[in-house]
Amino acid sequence: MTAAVNRSANSATFDMWRISDANSYQDLVAHIGKEKQLAAEGKPGLGNPTFVSDLVRVELQAGGPECLKGPCDPGTDGVVCIRSLRPFRVVGPLQME
């Protein structure tokens, strides 16, 4: 279980994504960075990376805390903040053992 708090003035979505064994947390960071760059340029996004699986999704109201509860199978996860339907920030890596 992971806790998330939305400290912004708007609602936000948080996803916990499992990274495939063939990829790394840094691959996820690079993907989110490219998404942010494309958004700043007004270009279409890349969509979810092909090397992750969506474990948990929670929508938080402004200022609201919430827990992301999902499978705790061994692997590497990242918690991704989604803003305007695009990945905006990632926190991790979370190592499940």
C-alpha positions as CSV (number, residue, x, y, z in Angstrom):
1,M,0.0,0.0,0.0
2,T,1.3,3.5,-0.9
3,A,-0.2,6.8,0.3
4,A,-0.6,9.8,-2.1
5,V,-1.6,13.4,-1.2
6,N,-2.8,15.9,-3.8
7,R,-1.4,19.2,-2.7
8,S,-2.6,21.1,-5.8
9,A,-5.8,23.2,-6.2
10,N,-7.2,20.7,-8.7
11,S,-8.1,17.0,-8.7
12,A,-5.4,14.7,-9.9
13,T,-5.1,11.0,-10.9
14,F,-2.4,8.8,-9.5
15,D,-1.5,5.5,-11.2
16,M,0.9,2.8,-9.8
17,W,2.6,1.2,-12.8
18,R,4.5,-2.1,-12.7
19,I,7.7,-1.8,-14.8
20,S,8.5,-4.9,-16.9
21,D,11.6,-6.9,-15.9
22,A,13.3,-5.9,-19.2
23,N,13.0,-2.2,-18.4
24,S,14.1,0.1,-15.6
25,Y,12.7,2.9,-13.5
26,Q,15.0,5.3,-15.6
27,D,13.1,4.2,-18.7
28,L,9.9,5.3,-17.1
29,V,11.5,8.6,-16.0
30,A,12.6,9.2,-19.6
31,H,9.2,8.5,-20.9
32,I,7.5,10.9,-18.5
33,G,10.1,13.5,-19.4
34,K,9.3,13.1,-23.1
35,E,5.6,13.4,-22.3
36,K,6.2,16.7,-20.5
37,Q,8.3,18.0,-23.4
38,L,5.6,17.2,-25.9
39,A,2.9,18.7,-23.8
40,A,4.9,22.0,-23.5
41,E,5.2,22.0,-27.3
42,G,1.5,21.4,-27.7
43,K,2.1,18.1,-29.4
44,P,0.2,14.8,-29.0
45,G,1.4,12.5,-26.3
46,L,3.0,9.1,-26.5
47,G,0.4,7.3,-24.5
48,N,1.2,4.8,-21.7
49,P,4.6,3.1,-22.2
50,T,4.4,-0.4,-23.5
51,F,6.7,-1.7,-20.8
52,V,4.3,-1.0,-17.8
53,S,1.1,-2.5,-16.6
54,D,-1.5,-0.5,-14.7
55,L,-1.9,-1.9,-11.2
56,V,-3.9,0.8,-9.4
57,R,-5.6,4.1,-10.2
58,V,-7.0,6.6,-7.8
59,E,-8.4,10.1,-8.3
60,L,-7.7,12.6,-5.6
61,Q,-9.6,15.7,-4.9
62,A,-7.5,18.8,-4.1
63,G,-5.8,18.4,-0.7
64,G,-7.0,14.8,-0.4
65,P,-5.0,11.9,0.9
66,E,-5.7,8.4,-0.5
67,C,-4.0,5.0,-0.4
68,L,-3.1,3.1,-3.5
69,K,-3.7,-0.5,-2.7
70,G,-2.6,-3.1,-5.2
71,P,-0.8,-6.4,-5.7
72,C,2.5,-6.7,-3.9
73,D,4.1,-9.2,-6.2
74,P,7.9,-8.9,-6.6
75,G,8.9,-6.2,-9.1
76,T,9.6,-2.5,-9.6
77,D,6.7,0.1,-9.6
78,G,6.4,3.8,-10.1
79,V,3.7,6.1,-8.9
80,V,2.7,8.4,-11.8
81,C,0.7,11.7,-11.4
82,I,-1.7,12.2,-14.4
83,R,-2.6,15.7,-15.3
84,S,-4.9,16.6,-18.2
85,L,-4.9,13.0,-19.3
86,R,-1.1,12.9,-19.6
87,P,1.6,11.5,-17.3
88,F,3.1,14.5,-15.5
89,R,5.4,13.3,-12.7
90,V,6.7,10.0,-11.4
91,V,7.9,8.9,-8.0
92,G,9.8,5.8,-7.2
93,P,11.2,3.3,-7.7
94,L,9.1,1.2,-5.4
95,Q,10.7,-2.2,-5.0
96,M,8.2,-5.0,-4.0
97,E,9.8,-8.1,-2.6
